[in-house]
Amino acid sequence: MKVCDFPAGIAEMDDCNSAGWAAKMTQQEILMHQQAAAGAPSIVPAFLGLVTEPSRGVIGFLSQFIDNAVTLDSVPHVNSTLNDMVRRAVEKLHNEARVAHNDLHKENMLVKRDGSGVFIIDFEHAVDLRVRGLDLASSIASDNLIWTRFSGLLTP
């Protein structure tokens, strides 16, 4: 197993990973994670590099470890303060990183145990909101609706 830098590794993904749709999904997740981390670094763990295997090529990536954080599903009650932090994080993802997550749920969000930060992870289904022809309103509404359903609170 080898970890390689993002710029050198991503261009080689098509050549070094023959797993078809899995390679494209991994590539999409990597690209969206990279875009989200660059556009909204305060809410997305930093992208660190690609993980490769000699026989399979790129099999994943490494991102920043968020110290003292847990997934939101392990928080017993999402209060209005935490809910507001999540709402602002999703807005930042849309407006600054120009990414719609499309799979927001409590297992795809990390919260610092001291309540000082919320981080969004797992960009497998994310889309680039800068792409022409994409139904921007639908993608954003989908993120907001999914979060509303999982939060148990009335949000956006």
Rosetta silent file (secondary structure, phi, psi, omega in degrees, C-alpha in Angstrom):
SEQUENCE: MKVCDFPAGIAEMDDCNSAGWAAKMTQQEILMHQQAAAGAPSIVPAFLGLVTEPSRGVIGFLSQFIDNAVTLDSVPHVNSTLNDMVRRAVEKLHNEARVAHNDLHKENMLVKRDGSGVFIIDFEHAVDLRVRGLDLASSIASDNLIWTRFSGLLTP
SCORE:     score description
SCORE:     0.000 S_00000001
   1 L     0.000  143.444 -176.556    0.000    0.000    0.000 S_00000001
   2 E  -139.802  144.027  173.282    1.225    3.481   -0.870 S_00000001
   3 E  -109.022  127.194  179.006    0.007    6.989   -0.182 S_00000001
   4 E  -122.446  155.971  179.867    0.637    9.491   -2.968 S_00000001
   5 L   -63.545  150.494 -178.245    0.051   13.212   -3.207 S_00000001
   6 H   -56.757  -53.769 -174.404   -3.244   14.342   -4.710 S_00000001
   7 H   -60.210  -37.738 -178.559   -1.971   16.182   -7.821 S_00000001
   8 H   -75.226  -33.325 -172.514    0.267   13.309   -8.964 S_00000001
   9 H   -85.516  -36.109 -171.461   -2.238   10.574   -8.195 S_00000001
  10 H   -65.684  -35.937 -178.797   -5.603   11.777   -9.409 S_00000001
  11 L   -67.276  -23.486 -177.723   -4.609   12.039  -13.075 S_00000001
  12 L   -89.963   -3.407 -173.832   -3.517    8.406  -13.004 S_00000001
  13 H   -58.320  -43.683 -178.074   -6.771    7.040  -11.573 S_00000001
  14 H   -63.174  -34.561 -178.251   -8.279    6.053  -14.921 S_00000001
  15 H   -79.996  -32.050 -169.682   -5.126    4.184  -15.886 S_00000001
  16 H  -103.004   -3.192 -179.018   -4.388    2.447  -12.597 S_00000001
  17 L  -129.811  110.734 -175.326   -7.803    1.335  -11.387 S_00000001
  18 L   -99.986   20.112 -176.170   -9.769   -0.994  -13.613 S_00000001
  19 L   -80.904   14.117  174.538  -12.697   -1.582  -11.264 S_00000001
  20 L    63.195 -121.308 -175.186  -15.074    0.323  -13.578 S_00000001
  21 H   -60.009  -33.738  179.425  -17.909    2.054  -11.736 S_00000001
  22 H   -62.639  -39.792  178.461  -16.138    1.675   -8.386 S_00000001
  23 H   -64.306  -42.331 -179.501  -13.185    3.631   -9.764 S_00000001
  24 H   -67.293  -38.910  177.181  -15.470    6.369  -11.050 S_00000001
  25 H   -64.822  -43.339  178.181  -17.327    6.568   -7.724 S_00000001
  26 H   -62.188  -44.363  179.364  -14.034    6.763   -5.850 S_00000001
  27 H   -61.792  -44.014  178.560  -12.802    9.420   -8.259 S_00000001
  28 H   -60.987  -45.072 -179.996  -16.035   11.405   -7.869 S_00000001
  29 H   -62.635  -42.973  179.833  -15.820   11.203   -4.081 S_00000001
  30 H   -62.623  -46.957 -179.430  -12.173   12.276   -4.114 S_00000001
  31 H   -62.657  -42.989 -179.377  -12.842   15.211   -6.443 S_00000001
  32 H   -70.375  -38.058  176.837  -15.851   16.403   -4.439 S_00000001
  33 H   -63.072  -44.014  179.763  -14.038   15.993   -1.119 S_00000001
  34 H   -61.600  -44.754  179.672  -11.097   17.980   -2.501 S_00000001
  35 H   -63.964  -44.041 -178.789  -13.398   20.743   -3.793 S_00000001
  36 H   -64.946  -43.555 -179.046  -15.337   20.873   -0.516 S_00000001
  37 H   -65.856  -37.019  178.801  -12.174   20.945    1.623 S_00000001
  38 H   -71.377  -38.562 -175.962  -10.644   23.713   -0.506 S_00000001
  39 H   -84.172  -24.305 -177.980  -13.831   25.797   -0.560 S_00000001
  40 L  -143.693   65.472 -173.290  -14.905   25.318    3.048 S_00000001
  41 L   -63.210  -19.786 -179.099  -11.878   24.190    5.088 S_00000001
  42 L   -78.526  -11.228 -177.806  -13.515   24.968    8.429 S_00000001
  43 L  -125.498    0.161 -179.921  -16.218   22.301    7.897 S_00000001
  44 L  -130.687  127.211  177.816  -14.516   19.589    5.806 S_00000001
  45 L   -56.645  142.064 -178.650  -11.471   17.582    6.938 S_00000001
  46 L   -61.659  143.106  175.092   -8.408   18.376    4.827 S_00000001
  47 E   -82.282  128.022 -175.236   -7.616   16.052    1.940 S_00000001
  48 E  -108.151  -31.728 -179.672   -4.174   14.478    2.517 S_00000001
  49 E   165.984  174.842 -179.557   -3.547   12.020   -0.314 S_00000001
  50 E   -96.167  148.901  174.892   -4.513    8.922   -2.264 S_00000001
  51 E  -108.586  128.137 -178.127   -4.113    5.329   -1.092 S_00000001
  52 E  -127.257  155.821  169.527   -2.986    2.887   -3.777 S_00000001
  53 E  -124.141  143.068 -176.225   -2.228   -0.807   -4.103 S_00000001
  54 L   -55.404  -41.194 -175.767    0.086   -2.093   -6.845 S_00000001
  55 L   -85.392  -21.417 -174.566   -2.448   -4.483   -8.336 S_00000001
  56 L  -114.117  -11.040 -178.458   -5.574   -2.338   -7.899 S_00000001
  57 E    77.969 -143.048 -178.014   -4.370    1.236   -8.242 S_00000001
  58 E   -72.268  125.068 -179.829   -6.180    3.925   -6.259 S_00000001
  59 E  -118.264   -3.763  179.544   -8.389    2.357   -3.598 S_00000001
  60 E   169.196 -162.106 -179.495   -9.199    5.369   -1.472 S_00000001
  61 E  -149.617  165.360  176.672   -7.832    8.472    0.153 S_00000001
  62 E  -109.918  141.231  173.381   -6.699    9.887    3.466 S_00000001
  63 E  -130.137  167.349 -178.519   -8.204   12.902    5.126 S_00000001
  64 L   -55.000  137.967  172.210   -7.422   14.886    8.239 S_00000001
  65 L   -82.117  126.252  178.190   -8.156   13.222   11.580 S_00000001
  66 L   -94.900  104.885 -176.084  -10.523   15.419   13.580 S_00000001
  67 L   -64.547  139.240  174.951   -9.372   15.031   17.163 S_00000001
  68 L    59.321   39.565  178.697  -11.988   14.561   19.870 S_00000001
  69 E  -121.394  152.267  177.361  -14.902   14.312   17.414 S_00000001
  70 E  -131.422  159.819  174.979  -17.758   11.825   17.139 S_00000001
  71 E   -69.633  150.035 -176.164  -20.363   11.178   14.494 S_00000001
  72 H   -62.583  -25.208  179.143  -23.539   13.124   15.042 S_00000001
  73 H   -68.091  -15.671  177.984  -25.532    9.904   15.415 S_00000001
  74 H   -90.772   -1.916  176.078  -23.745    9.312   18.734 S_00000001
  75 L   -85.276  121.489 -173.421  -24.995   12.621   20.137 S_00000001
  76 L   -62.520  -34.487 -179.714  -28.073   11.785   22.237 S_00000001
  77 L  -142.681  126.399  176.546  -29.960   15.009   21.498 S_00000001
  78 L   -88.193  102.678 -179.356  -29.405   17.542   18.725 S_00000001
  79 L   -80.685  175.858 -174.921  -30.232   20.833   20.430 S_00000001
  80 H   -66.197  -31.845  178.174  -31.007   24.057   18.603 S_00000001
  81 H   -65.253  -48.015  178.777  -27.415   25.347   18.927 S_00000001
  82 H   -65.096  -40.105  178.032  -25.968   22.230   17.318 S_00000001
  83 H   -60.032  -40.722  177.468  -28.729   22.238   14.726 S_00000001
  84 H   -65.050  -38.229  177.963  -27.821   25.836   13.811 S_00000001
  85 H   -63.116  -41.412  179.084  -24.142   24.856   13.499 S_00000001
  86 H   -66.267  -44.800  179.116  -25.081   22.050   11.110 S_00000001
  87 H   -58.223  -43.945  179.013  -27.356   24.342    9.090 S_00000001
  88 H   -65.619  -37.142  178.405  -24.546   26.914    8.760 S_00000001
  89 H   -64.081  -42.940  179.308  -22.095   24.160    7.752 S_00000001
  90 H   -65.466  -42.170  176.876  -24.451   22.945    5.015 S_00000001
  91 H   -60.559  -41.325  178.671  -24.971   26.524    3.798 S_00000001
  92 H   -64.455  -40.962  177.690  -21.186   27.015    3.705 S_00000001
  93 H   -59.108  -44.092  179.728  -20.798   23.780    1.743 S_00000001
  94 H   -70.271  -49.802 -169.165  -23.344   25.033   -0.819 S_00000001
  95 H   -84.693  -32.258 -177.089  -22.363   28.698   -1.003 S_00000001
  96 L  -101.165  -44.750  179.880  -18.591   28.657   -0.519 S_00000001
  97 L   -86.027  -18.279 -179.445  -17.453   25.204   -1.676 S_00000001
  98 L    60.857   45.395  179.456  -20.257   24.990   -4.294 S_00000001
  99 E  -128.587  134.246  169.035  -20.945   21.345   -3.416 S_00000001
 100 E  -103.570  126.875 -173.085  -24.270   19.610   -2.719 S_00000001
 101 L   -71.272  -46.750  178.311  -23.675   16.564   -0.523 S_00000001
 102 L    68.167   10.308  176.130  -26.766   14.520   -1.534 S_00000001
 103 L  -154.325   40.853 -178.436  -26.343   12.054    1.350 S_00000001
 104 L   -72.341  125.027  169.229  -26.509   14.114    4.527 S_00000001
 105 L  -157.753  173.471 -171.040  -27.275   12.134    7.646 S_00000001
 106 H   -62.597  -24.045  178.447  -25.928   11.924   11.164 S_00000001
 107 H   -81.061  -10.916  178.634  -23.257    9.364   10.277 S_00000001
 108 H  -104.064   18.156  176.897  -21.814   11.740    7.655 S_00000001
 109 E  -134.080  136.787  175.216  -21.254   14.549   10.129 S_00000001
 110 E  -108.827  143.957  175.696  -18.675   14.847   12.866 S_00000001
 111 E  -129.337  135.333  176.540  -19.095   17.094   15.876 S_00000001
 112 E   -67.449  138.221 -177.677  -16.347   18.073   18.292 S_00000001
 113 L   -57.704  -29.658  179.775  -17.154   16.777   21.779 S_00000001
 114 L   -86.144    2.582  177.661  -16.752   20.286   23.187 S_00000001
 115 L    78.526   13.357 -174.676  -19.282   21.645   20.653 S_00000001
 116 L   -88.059   -4.429 -178.939  -16.709   23.842   18.918 S_00000001
 117 L  -168.844  152.458  175.334  -17.131   22.504   15.393 S_00000001
 118 E  -124.309  136.700 -179.663  -19.121   20.472   12.889 S_00000001
 119 E  -128.536  139.489  178.725  -17.502   18.667    9.960 S_00000001
 120 E  -102.740  133.886 -178.119  -19.141   17.083    6.913 S_00000001
 121 L  -130.186  173.289  174.228  -17.656   13.851    5.555 S_00000001
 122 L    64.428   86.313 -175.469  -18.331   11.177    2.896 S_00000001
 123 L  -102.623   28.367 -177.263  -18.759   12.889   -0.471 S_00000001
 124 L   -58.581  -35.746 -176.722  -19.544    9.750   -2.506 S_00000001
 125 L  -106.488    8.308 -175.573  -22.851   11.162   -3.806 S_00000001
 126 L   -70.740  155.485  178.139  -21.867   14.835   -3.869 S_00000001
 127 E  -131.230  151.539  179.129  -22.202   17.020   -6.945 S_00000001
 128 E   -82.260  115.745 -178.343  -20.439   20.142   -8.133 S_00000001
 129 L   -74.701   -4.027  177.569  -22.906   23.035   -8.021 S_00000001
 130 L   -85.926   -9.152 -176.880  -20.810   24.919  -10.591 S_00000001
 131 L   -72.337  126.782  178.157  -21.786   22.475  -13.348 S_00000001
 132 L   -65.468  142.401  177.798  -24.105   24.053  -15.893 S_00000001
 133 L    88.584  -10.530  178.423  -27.456   22.395  -16.279 S_00000001
 134 L   -74.211  138.565  178.504  -27.449   20.951  -12.769 S_00000001
 135 L   -77.682   86.592 -176.385  -30.698   21.508  -10.922 S_00000001
 136 H   -56.287  -49.280 -177.168  -29.173   23.632   -8.169 S_00000001
 137 H   -60.630  -40.329 -179.651  -32.425   24.207   -6.293 S_00000001
 138 H   -65.709  -43.658 -179.883  -33.223   20.492   -6.283 S_00000001
 139 H   -64.585  -44.117  179.257  -29.782   19.477   -4.964 S_00000001
 140 H   -67.314  -42.547  178.541  -29.841   22.075   -2.193 S_00000001
 141 H   -61.483  -37.813  178.716  -33.441   21.224   -1.303 S_00000001
 142 H   -62.082  -47.311  177.667  -32.461   17.549   -1.136 S_00000001
 143 H   -59.431  -45.945 -178.514  -29.661   18.296    1.357 S_00000001
 144 H   -65.751  -40.883  179.706  -31.980   20.473    3.451 S_00000001
 145 H   -65.823  -43.838  179.598  -34.822   17.942    3.391 S_00000001
 146 H   -61.602  -45.131 -179.953  -32.539   15.067    4.350 S_00000001
 147 H   -63.819  -41.291  179.528  -31.098   17.043    7.241 S_00000001
 148 H   -58.202  -44.480 -178.583  -34.576   18.078    8.415 S_00000001
 149 H   -63.835  -42.039 -176.562  -35.692   14.439    8.480 S_00000001
 150 H   -81.555  -26.791 -176.627  -32.646   13.235   10.436 S_00000001
 151 H   -74.483  -29.556 -176.146  -32.352   16.178   12.832 S_00000001
 152 L    77.077    5.568  179.397  -35.833   15.805   14.246 S_00000001
 153 L  -120.033  158.979  175.467  -36.030   19.583   14.339 S_00000001
 154 L   -80.003  115.305 -179.180  -37.657   22.053   12.020 S_00000001
 155 L  -129.377  176.206 -164.651  -34.854   23.443    9.889 S_00000001
 156 L   -10.991    0.000    0.000  -34.551   25.481    6.692 S_00000001
